[in-house]
Amino acid sequence: MTTTTTTDIKSLVRPNILHLTPYSSARSEFKGRADILLDANESPFDNGHNRYPEPLSTDIRMALAEIRGVDPDKIFIGNGSDEIVDQVTRIFCIPGKDNVVALPPTFGMYKVAAGINDAEFRAVTLLPDFSIPVGKLKESWDENSKILWLCSPNNPSGNLMDAAVVEELIRSFPGIVVLDEAYIDFIPEASFLPRLDEFPNLIITQTLSKGWGMAGVRLGAAYASEFIVTMLRTIKMPYNINVLTQATALAALRQPEVMRERVNTLVSERKRLERDLLTSDLVDYIFPSVTNFLLVRFSDSDRVYRHLLDRGIVVRNQSYQPNAKNCLRITAGLPEENDQLLAALREL
Ligand SMILES: Cc1ncc(COP(=O)(O)O)c(C=O)c1O
């Protein structure tokens, strides 16, 4: 078992990024009262968004710090967690030399970010029950492996990764482990966030796109050591979170009870969908899910997919993914939408 320290983490960062001087925005160059702003070439006519946004999304970080119980200096706000996936790849992977390791079937952006940044993508397929093949995974990495992507709960399978296995991997992987908790609001007790400080090489990502119901505003968060957060800030675009997003997200974060109520509704709808689908002859198997979606194996997924599409109902075809032959991923919708889905399936 290895112990990682901040010094080790520094040595994982691409040297050009480690020594980069970040862009200094007009608003961060002074301290004190600001009555008249003539420093950023903005328009002075107040329409609610004539000023540049606060660069570090501080109000949002404060709100998340309170909700999640994490120091705001250990929080980075991204334009969706998609942006964070790309930034982490850029910070740690030397193009043409380093590699990242991931466990398909899983979220597709890890591979896309590797491709954009010319990092080798090493895929180790999850076992048929979508648990982690620990021995095989450990054989896959080497001294150029900079990132291990773990997605828990995993998309598209819907299952949590075993916490003891996750811990063992964080401790033994020689680079950065990113634990993608995009769906954690559907099972908050499983989050690794309370243990963040135990692991200097851990980045936890979360999003407002799922449980919080704000995919359209584009807001994701990374939780990590202050050093890693500083690196994320160093390479971000100066104003990555626009004023409209910051205001909308903040308003929602001030009402966590609304999110919780909706999450509860979606979890019970997912359970209802599962119960009903299990009575259908078309369904071979439903993978256990702790999220707002189900991965369902049908006897003939293409036929089901086309039939639903004919009825104007779109689900996600996952048949091309490893260990997901004949599988469709179905998101829990509003109760009446789920009724329509079930009714459409009964027609077959
Ligand atoms: C596992 C996982 N991570 C990240 C994302 C992207 O989140 P965001 O909307 O914050 O970019 C998704 C979206 O489907 C996802 O499934």
Ligand as a Chemical Component Dictionary entry (heavy atoms), coordinates in Angstrom:
data_LIG
# 
_chem_comp.id                   LIG 
_chem_comp.type                 NON-POLYMER 
_chem_comp.pdbx_formal_charge   0 
_chem_comp.three_letter_code    LIG 
# 
loop_
_chem_comp_atom.comp_id 
_chem_comp_atom.atom_id 
_chem_comp_atom.alt_atom_id 
_chem_comp_atom.type_symbol 
_chem_comp_atom.charge 
_chem_comp_atom.model_Cartn_x 
_chem_comp_atom.model_Cartn_y 
_chem_comp_atom.model_Cartn_z 
_chem_comp_atom.pdbx_ordinal 
LIG C1 C1 C 0 -21.394 9.754  -14.653 1  
LIG C2 C2 C 0 -21.581 11.105 -15.222 2  
LIG N1 N1 N 0 -20.683 12.050 -14.966 3  
LIG C3 C3 C 0 -20.823 13.293 -15.460 4  
LIG C4 C4 C 0 -21.900 13.615 -16.254 5  
LIG C5 C5 C 0 -21.961 15.004 -16.831 6  
LIG O1 O1 O 0 -22.409 15.875 -15.889 7  
LIG P1 P1 P 0 -22.521 17.439 -16.200 8  
LIG O2 O2 O 0 -23.893 17.678 -16.708 9  
LIG O3 O3 O 0 -22.251 18.061 -14.864 10 
LIG O4 O4 O 0 -21.467 17.801 -17.208 11 
LIG C6 C6 C 0 -22.854 12.670 -16.555 12 
LIG C7 C7 C 0 -23.997 13.006 -17.426 13 
LIG O5 O5 O 0 -24.727 12.200 -17.904 14 
LIG C8 C8 C 0 -22.700 11.378 -16.027 15 
LIG O6 O6 O 0 -23.580 10.413 -16.287 16 
# 
loop_
_chem_comp_bond.comp_id 
_chem_comp_bond.atom_id_1 
_chem_comp_bond.atom_id_2 
_chem_comp_bond.value_order 
_chem_comp_bond.pdbx_ordinal 
LIG C1 C2 SING 1  
LIG C2 N1 SING 2  
LIG C2 C8 DOUB 3  
LIG N1 C3 DOUB 4  
LIG C3 C4 SING 5  
LIG C4 C5 SING 6  
LIG C4 C6 DOUB 7  
LIG C5 O1 SING 8  
LIG O1 P1 SING 9  
LIG P1 O2 DOUB 10 
LIG P1 O3 SING 11 
LIG P1 O4 SING 12 
LIG C6 C7 SING 13 
LIG C6 C8 SING 14 
LIG C7 O5 DOUB 15 
LIG C8 O6 SING 16 
# 
